[in-house]
Amino acid sequence: MNADSQPRPPVKMSDQVFKDASRSAKLLRASRRHPLQLSKALRGVPGLTRLIRSLPSLVVPMSEVDLPVAERLQPSKRLPGMRGLRLCQAVLPLEATQKKYLTGRSRQALRTNLSRARELGITCAVVDTEDDKRALVQAMAKGQREFHIRDEEMFRFPQDVTWMEARSGDGEQIAMALISQSSRYGLLIRLFARTDHLASSQARFALHSAVVEHVRANGGEYLLVEGKGPLLLEPGIQYFQHLNGYRLMNVRLEGAANGARQGVAVGPERLAGT
């Protein structure tokens, strides 16, 4: 029987079982540098394993994604002592309309942040020209205290990557996002805001909402996130993904031949909680 043929109650990033698994995953990763922490980290492995194995899967056929997206989904995310178990990923199944996406009690905090962004006059748009992209990188680099941004790091991405920005009411650039999309699958490569701006939080929510609309408008049904899996993220980013409706899923990139034999990617009606 296909493991996803039976609905499972969704595990949220706000649930204690996720928080415990996240703590265990971070301790396991830290044990590479601090071996004395390994014994403490191993205590949480059974719970971490149960969580990952209980999650629904999303099968992404190679035949439906182009090489840039496939390459970013392909890398294996594993922890010390867990070579046979890949870490789950954050996946946002896209609703048919933005109105439906924002409906419901679970989206109340998201709606509040988007309303504040509108009150502040924050606007979002696609960035097209090379000059505008470089100006955006320079504007973001000035306000980043947590890490450095260099032009060459941002421009190593393929030409098909879409750049988006968020501006304050007075036109100041305060957030940026990079997206790649192939068929039904969007991949959020980067999304961050200037840490020195008072409206950075609202700008992040507004820009993420614009990303969702952009991917949906281009036929997207799923939005995935590149980089560290949700178990290894900082609590603030985990909470951000939770408020935006991301779900924990085991994502598998499958060859065209296998995908044709086993069927296309899991549809929205097969996802837990839908």
Stockholm file with secondary structure:
# STOCKHOLM 1.0

chainA/1-274         MNADSQPRPPVKMSDQVFKDASRSAKLLRASRRHPLQLSKALRGVPGLTRLIRSLPSLVVPMSEVDLPVAERLQPSKRLPGMRGLRLCQAVLPLEATQKKYLTGRSRQALRTNLSRARELGITCAVVDTEDDKRALVQAMAKGQREFHIRDEEMFRFPQDVTWMEARSGDGEQIAMALISQSSRYGLLIRLFARTDHLASSQARFALHSAVVEHVRANGGEYLLVEGKGPLLLEPGIQYFQHLNGYRLMNVRLEGAANGARQGVAVGPERLAGT
#=GR chainA/1-274 SS CCTTSSCCCCCCTTSHHHHHHHHHHHHHHHTTTCGGGHHHHHTTHHHHHHHHHHSCEEEEEGGGSCHHHHHHHCSCCCCTTCTTCCCCEEEEECCSSHHHHTCSGGGHHHHHHHHHHHHTTCEEEEECSHHHHHHHHHHHHHTCSSSCCCHHHHTTSCTTCEEEEEECTTSCEEEEEEEEEETTEEEEEEEEECTTSTTHHHHHHHHHHHHHHHHHHTTCCEEEECSSCGGGSCHHHHHHHHHTTCEEEEEEEECHHHHHHHCSSCCGGGSTTC
#=GC SS_cons         CCTTSSCCCCCCTTSHHHHHHHHHHHHHHHTTTCGGGHHHHHTTHHHHHHHHHHSCEEEEEGGGSCHHHHHHHCSCCCCTTCTTCCCCEEEEECCSSHHHHTCSGGGHHHHHHHHHHHHTTCEEEEECSHHHHHHHHHHHHHTCSSSCCCHHHHTTSCTTCEEEEEECTTSCEEEEEEEEEETTEEEEEEEEECTTSTTHHHHHHHHHHHHHHHHHHTTCCEEEECSSCGGGSCHHHHHHHHHTTCEEEEEEEECHHHHHHHCSSCCGGGSTTC
//
